[in-house]
């Protein structure tokens, strides 16, 4: 389950980072999602420790809290097709929230993987 989730989340975050290419501030958001993708690789290879993923989850959650818009207008476009600043902030906070949730899930599964003991190899 850990490997499947690590690959799934990792691909999702690479896709999120790619979507930021046309964003007004890709230099901010591409590394944010890139770090999440690297953390997924760490979980896949069993390099990351649970405390690391928990720390990342806290950082992402705090960032999402501060990114939350003053007035929530949803995540979708309005009738005219224009994005408002509040919708953009909500989307950014939502992306950070997805990162935080993924890191918590990876922390849980990396804890289970570490408790399972060393990797056993067939002779």
C-alpha positions in Angstrom: 0.0 0.0 0.0 2.9 2.4 0.8 4.4 1.9 -2.6 1.1 2.4 -4.4 0.3 5.6 -2.5 3.9 6.9 -2.8 3.8 6.5 -6.6 0.2 7.9 -6.9 0.9 11.0 -4.8 4.3 11.5 -6.4 2.7 11.5 -9.9 0.0 13.8 -8.7 2.5 16.3 -7.3 4.6 16.2 -10.5 1.4 17.0 -12.4 0.6 19.8 -10.0 4.0 21.3 -10.5 3.7 21.0 -14.3 0.4 22.9 -14.1 2.2 25.8 -12.5 4.2 26.5 -15.6 1.7 29.1 -16.8 1.0 30.5 -13.3 2.0 34.1 -12.5 4.4 32.8 -9.8 5.7 29.4 -10.9 9.0 29.9 -9.0 7.0 29.7 -5.8 4.6 26.8 -6.5 6.7 24.5 -8.6 9.2 23.9 -5.7 6.4 23.5 -3.3 4.9 20.6 -5.3 8.4 19.4 -6.3 9.3 19.0 -2.6 6.1 17.0 -2.1 7.0 14.7 -5.0 10.5 14.2 -3.6 9.0 13.3 -0.3 6.9 10.7 -2.1 10.0 9.2 -3.6 11.6 9.1 -0.1 8.6 7.2 1.2 8.7 4.8 -1.8 12.4 4.0 -1.1 11.9 3.9 2.7 14.4 6.7 3.2 12.0 9.1 4.9 11.3 8.8 8.6 7.8 9.4 10.0 8.9 12.5 11.8 10.0 14.0 8.5 6.6 13.5 6.9 4.8 14.8 10.0 7.1 17.9 9.9 6.3 18.4 6.2 2.6 18.0 6.9 2.7 20.7 9.6 4.6 23.1 7.3 2.1 22.5 4.5 -0.9 22.9 6.9 0.4 26.1 8.4 1.1 27.5 4.9 -2.5 26.5 3.8 -3.9 28.3 6.9 -2.1 31.5 6.0 -2.9 31.2 2.3 -6.7 30.8 3.0 -8.6 33.7 1.5 -10.3 36.4 3.6 -13.6 35.6 1.9 -14.1 32.1 0.6 -15.7 32.2 -2.9 -15.1 28.6 -3.8 -12.6 26.9 -6.0 -14.3 27.2 -9.3 -14.6 30.0 -11.8 -17.5 32.4 -11.5 -20.1 33.1 -14.2 -17.9 35.4 -16.2 -15.0 33.0 -16.3 -12.7 35.3 -14.5 -10.8 34.2 -11.4 -11.1 36.4 -8.4 -8.2 36.8 -6.0 -10.1 34.9 -3.3 -10.7 31.9 -5.7 -7.0 31.8 -6.5 -6.0 31.9 -2.8 -8.5 29.2 -2.1 -7.1 27.0 -4.8 -3.5 27.6 -3.5 -4.6 26.8 0.0 -6.4 23.7 -1.2 -3.2 22.5 -3.0 -1.2 23.0 0.2 -3.9 21.1 2.1 -3.6 18.2 -0.3 0.1 18.2 0.3 -0.4 18.2 4.1 -2.9 15.3 3.9 -0.6 13.3 1.7 2.4 13.8 4.0 0.3 12.6 7.0 -0.7 9.5 5.1 2.9 8.8 4.1 3.9 9.3 7.8 1.5 6.6 8.8 2.6 4.2 6.2 6.3 4.8 6.7 5.8 4.2 10.4 4.2 0.8 9.5 7.0 0.0 7.1 9.6 0.8 9.7 7.8 -1.4 12.3 7.7 -4.3 9.8 11.5 -4.6 10.1 14.3 -4.7 7.6 13.8 -5.4 4.0 14.1 -9.2 3.5 15.8 -10.4 0.3 15.4 -13.8 -1.2 18.6 -15.8 -1.7 
